[in-house]
Amino acid sequence: MSDNRTRYRAIRTGLMQIYPKQLTGRMLQRMNVLAMFVSGIVGSGKTQNRQVAKKAPTRAKSESRSKQLSRWYQNEENRYEIYYLPFIESLLAHLAGLPLVISMDGSEVGRGCMTMMVSLIYQKRAIPLIWTVLDRPKGHLSAQEHITLLKRLRALLPEETQVILLGDGEFDSLELQSYLTQQQWHYVCRTAKDTWVCKEGEWFQLDDCAMPDLCLGLEEVRFTEQAYGPVTVVIWWDKEHRTPIFLVSNMELTDEVCYWYRRRMRIETFFSDQKSRGFHLHKSHVDDPARLSRILIAACLAYIWIVFLGTFAHQQGLVSLIHRTDRCDLSLFQIGLDWLEHCLNEMLPIPVSFTLPSEFLFA
């Protein structure tokens, strides 16, 4: 049996096991094409239709397989709620009761489009939960667009879930901060150096206090000319940064604010894995936001599966079979890809899951 067919059958079985209802007819056909899509993305390391089709395991000609994939992501009935949400609900159920660290960020996808992604920070990876795709190459969303996206996330979580949201300077709006506080979620967001704040009746700009080798936390601060707050502001300029970082948070402790913000950059690993180091999503020729959003369903399922394989290899003590034993220089994503290759080469069973073990959440 070819590697393509072996990989496809393993993925198809994994998708069917977690899907909440018995599939028949067109729904079953669409799930089969989704499995083909996920398998082709992993096998080719691409999201371009023609390249994915070459790694799809059917007897049809490559051009026919390519048309199958095109019809899948052009079909308006293939929605996030049907083909991705069940897997995210299962993933979150495995993490129930644990604090969830969430990051928001945007990146270019396809041709002339961008996605705003809300992801779960898991080890040094960012697991995609929800997203929106916009017909623009870059730029900031409005505060209301951010809130709308987070409301979709809120609907997936139990009321008592503790959430910590991390974001860059795009997410320091007063509207978003107010919404997060109302939800009793914590947040740490970057803010601008020329932001005005008030401490004990004295107004000043944050940049006025920045000095090398300084980490200054200001509690009970009023934020911007609108005097929002009280909030905590941190002015942080350590040896790792050539310029100071300015943070705003509803957490009280400076060390806590800095600890969590260090994890924000992990969403960048998701975009690099989906792009240059992985599936080259930015080189897809698709320029329609709705279609790109459907391609993301397959690409994100492929990503979660590969991260699962990386955690599986760690859990089972198998990393030494594919990597050096004195230290590990590879990410979960790269270990997952290497373990899949090892399984195919050695004709071993390929584990497939779209959930992640909770004990690795903060590792």
C-alpha positions in Angstrom: 0.0 0.0 0.0 1.4 3.4 -0.9 2.3 6.0 1.7 -0.5 8.3 0.4 -3.1 5.7 0.8 -1.8 4.6 4.3 -1.8 8.1 5.5 -5.3 8.8 4.0 -6.9 5.7 5.6 -5.4 6.6 9.0 -6.8 10.2 8.8 -10.2 9.1 7.6 -10.5 6.6 10.5 -9.5 9.3 13.0 -12.0 11.8 11.6 -14.8 9.3 11.7 -14.1 8.2 15.3 -14.6 11.7 16.7 -17.5 12.9 14.5 -20.6 13.0 16.7 -23.0 11.3 14.3 -23.2 8.5 11.7 -22.5 9.9 8.2 -24.2 8.8 5.1 -24.7 10.0 1.5 -23.2 13.4 0.6 -22.0 14.1 4.2 -19.9 10.9 4.0 -18.6 11.9 0.6 -17.6 15.3 1.9 -15.9 13.8 4.9 -13.9 11.5 2.6 -12.8 14.5 0.6 -11.8 16.4 3.8 -9.7 13.4 4.8 -8.1 13.5 1.3 -7.5 17.2 1.7 -5.9 16.8 5.2 -3.8 13.9 3.9 -2.7 15.8 0.8 -1.7 18.9 2.8 0.5 16.8 5.1 1.9 14.7 2.3 2.8 17.7 0.1 3.6 20.3 2.7 1.4 22.6 0.5 -2.1 24.0 0.4 -2.0 24.7 -3.4 -4.7 22.6 -5.0 -2.6 20.9 -7.6 0.2 20.0 -5.2 -2.3 18.6 -2.6 -4.1 16.6 -5.3 -0.8 14.8 -6.2 -0.7 13.3 -2.7 -4.3 12.3 -2.7 -4.8 8.6 -2.8 -7.6 8.0 -5.4 -7.3 6.3 -8.7 -8.6 9.3 -10.6 -6.2 11.5 -12.5 -4.6 14.3 -10.7 -6.7 16.9 -12.5 -9.9 15.1 -11.4 -8.6 15.0 -7.8 -7.9 18.7 -8.0 -11.4 19.4 -9.1 -12.8 17.3 -6.2 -10.8 19.5 -3.7 -11.9 22.7 -5.4 -15.5 21.7 -5.2 -15.1 21.0 -1.5 -13.8 24.4 -0.5 -16.2 26.2 -2.9 -19.2 24.5 -1.4 -21.0 26.8 1.0 -22.4 23.9 3.0 -18.9 22.8 4.1 -19.0 25.1 7.2 -16.7 25.4 10.2 -19.6 24.4 12.5 -19.9 21.0 10.7 -16.4 20.0 9.9 -14.2 21.7 12.5 -16.2 22.6 15.6 -16.8 19.0 16.7 -13.0 18.5 16.9 -12.5 21.7 18.9 -15.3 20.8 21.3 -13.6 17.4 21.9 -10.2 19.1 22.3 -11.6 21.6 24.8 -13.4 18.8 26.7 -10.1 17.1 27.3 -8.8 20.4 28.9 -11.9 21.0 31.0 -11.2 22.7 34.3 -7.7 24.0 33.3 -6.9 27.7 32.6 -6.7 28.4 28.9 -4.2 30.8 27.5 -5.5 32.3 24.3 -3.7 34.4 21.8 -5.1 36.6 18.9 -3.1 37.6 15.9 -3.5 38.2 12.2 -1.5 37.0 9.2 -1.6 37.0 5.4 -3.2 34.0 3.7 -3.9 33.1 0.1 -3.8 35.9 -2.4 -4.4 39.3 -0.9 -6.3 38.1 2.2 -5.6 37.9 5.9 -6.9 35.8 8.7 -7.5 36.8 12.3 -6.9 33.7 14.4 -7.8 32.9 18.0 -5.6 30.1 19.2 -4.9 28.1 22.3 -1.3 28.2 23.5 -0.2 24.6 24.0 3.4 24.2 24.9 5.3 26.3 22.3 2.6 25.9 19.7 -0.6 27.7 19.1 -3.7 25.5 18.4 -6.2 27.2 16.1 -9.7 27.5 17.7 -11.6 30.0 15.6 -10.9 32.5 12.8 -12.2 34.9 10.3 -10.7 35.6 6.9 -10.9 39.1 5.4 -10.4 40.5 1.9 -7.4 42.6 2.7 -3.7 41.7 2.8 -3.1 43.3 6.2 -4.4 45.8 8.7 -6.1 46.0 12.0 -9.6 44.9 12.8 -12.0 47.1 14.8 -12.6 46.5 18.5 -16.1 45.2 17.7 -14.7 42.7 15.2 -12.3 41.4 17.9 -15.2 41.1 20.4 -17.4 39.3 17.8 -14.7 36.7 17.3 -14.2 36.3 21.1 -18.0 35.9 21.6 -17.8 32.9 19.3 -15.1 31.5 21.5 -17.1 32.3 24.7 -19.9 30.2 23.4 -17.6 27.1 23.3 -16.4 27.4 26.9 -18.1 26.5 30.2 -19.0 29.5 32.3 -16.3 28.8 34.9 -13.4 28.5 32.5 -10.5 30.7 33.4 -9.1 32.5 30.3 -6.0 34.5 29.8 -5.9 36.4 26.6 -2.6 37.6 25.1 -2.4 40.2 22.3 -0.1 42.8 20.7 -0.8 46.5 20.3 -3.9 45.9 18.1 -5.8 44.6 21.1 -5.4 47.4 23.7 -8.7 49.1 22.9 -10.8 50.2 25.8 -13.8 48.4 24.3 -12.0 45.1 24.2 -10.5 45.5 27.7 -13.9 46.3 29.1 -15.5 43.2 27.4 -12.7 40.9 28.7 -13.1 42.3 32.3 -16.9 41.8 32.1 -16.3 38.2 31.1 -13.9 37.9 34.1 -11.1 36.9 31.7 -7.6 38.0 32.3 -5.6 39.8 29.6 -2.1 41.0 28.8 -1.8 43.2 25.7 0.9 45.4 24.3 0.3 49.1 24.1 2.0 52.1 22.5 4.9 54.0 24.0 3.0 57.3 23.7 0.0 56.1 25.6 -1.1 58.5 28.4 -1.7 57.1 31.8 -2.5 58.6 35.2 -1.0 57.4 38.5 -2.0 59.1 41.8 -3.2 62.1 39.9 -0.1 62.6 37.7 -0.5 62.2 34.0 2.5 61.0 31.8 3.4 59.1 28.7 4.8 55.6 29.2 7.9 56.3 27.2 8.9 58.9 29.7 9.6 56.1 32.2 11.5 53.6 30.0 15.1 52.8 30.9 17.3 49.9 30.0 17.3 46.9 32.4 14.1 48.1 33.9 10.9 46.2 34.6 8.5 48.7 36.2 5.0 47.7 37.2 2.4 50.5 37.9 -0.7 49.3 39.6 -4.1 51.1 39.9 -3.4 53.2 36.8 -5.9 55.1 34.7 -5.4 54.3 31.0 -5.5 56.8 28.2 -7.2 60.2 28.2 -10.5 58.4 28.8 -9.1 57.3 32.3 -10.1 53.7 31.8 -9.3 51.4 34.7 -7.9 50.9 37.1 -5.4 48.6 35.3 -1.8 47.5 35.6 0.8 48.9 33.2 4.2 47.4 32.8 7.2 49.1 31.3 9.6 46.3 30.4 13.1 46.8 28.9 15.4 43.8 29.4 18.4 42.5 27.6 16.2 40.4 25.3 14.6 43.5 23.7 16.3 46.2 21.8 13.5 48.6 22.6 11.1 48.7 25.6 7.8 46.8 25.7 4.7 48.5 27.2 1.9 46.2 28.5 -1.5 46.8 29.9 -3.4 44.2 31.9 -6.1 43.5 34.5 -3.7 41.3 36.4 -2.2 42.8 39.6 1.3 41.4 39.7 4.1 42.6 37.4 5.8 39.2 37.4 2.6 37.5 36.4 2.0 40.0 33.5 5.5 39.4 32.1 5.3 35.6 32.6 2.1 35.4 30.5 3.2 37.9 27.8 6.3 35.8 27.0 3.9 33.1 25.8 2.2 35.5 23.3 4.8 35.0 20.6 3.9 31.3 20.4 1.1 32.1 18.0 3.8 33.2 15.5 4.9 29.5 15.5 1.5 28.5 14.2 1.8 30.9 11.3 5.3 29.8 10.5 4.3 26.2 10.7 1.3 26.9 8.4 3.6 28.9 6.0 7.3 28.6 5.4 8.1 25.7 7.8 5.0 23.7 7.0 2.0 24.0 4.7 2.8 27.2 2.7 -0.7 28.6 3.2 0.5 32.1 2.1 1.2 30.6 -1.4 -2.3 29.3 -2.0 -3.7 31.0 -5.1 -7.2 31.4 -3.7 -8.3 35.0 -3.2 -11.9 34.5 -1.9 -12.1 34.8 2.0 -15.0 32.3 2.3 -13.1 29.7 0.3 -9.9 30.3 2.2 -11.8 29.9 5.5 -12.8 26.4 4.3 -9.2 25.6 3.3 -8.2 26.5 6.8 -10.5 23.8 8.1 -8.3 21.2 6.4 -5.0 23.0 7.1 -5.8 23.4 10.8 -6.9 19.8 11.2 -3.7 18.7 9.6 -1.8 21.0 12.0 -3.5 19.6 15.1 -2.9 16.1 14.0 0.8 16.7 13.5 1.1 18.4 16.9 -0.7 15.4 18.4 1.9 13.1 16.8 4.7 15.1 18.4 3.1 14.8 21.8 2.5 11.1 21.2 6.2 10.5 20.4 7.2 12.4 23.6 4.6 10.5 25.8 5.7 7.1 24.5 9.4 7.8 24.8 9.9 7.5 21.0 11.7 10.7 20.2 15.1 9.0 20.5 14.2 6.9 17.5 14.0 9.9 15.2 16.2 12.6 17.0 19.3 13.0 19.1 19.2 11.7 22.7 21.2 14.4 24.5 18.8 17.3 23.7 15.7 18.0 21.6 16.0 20.9 19.2 12.8 20.2 17.3 9.3 21.6 17.9 6.3 19.4 18.5 5.3 20.1 14.9 8.6 19.0 13.4 8.7 15.9 15.7 5.2 15.0 14.6 6.2 15.2 10.9 9.3 13.2 11.5 7.4 10.5 13.5 4.8 10.2 10.7 7.7 9.7 8.2 9.2 7.0 10.5 5.8 5.2 10.8 5.5 5.2 7.0 9.0 4.0 6.4 8.8 1.2 9.0 5.1 0.3 8.1 4.0 1.0 11.7 0.5 1.9 12.7 -0.2 5.6 12.4 -1.9 7.1 15.5 -4.5 9.8 14.6 -6.2 12.0 17.1 -7.4 15.6 17.1 -7.3 16.0 20.9 -4.2 16.8 23.0 -3.2 15.5 26.4 -3.9 18.0 29.2 -0.6 17.1 31.0 1.3 18.8 28.1 -0.7 22.0 28.2 1.8 24.0 30.3 4.9 21.9 29.7 
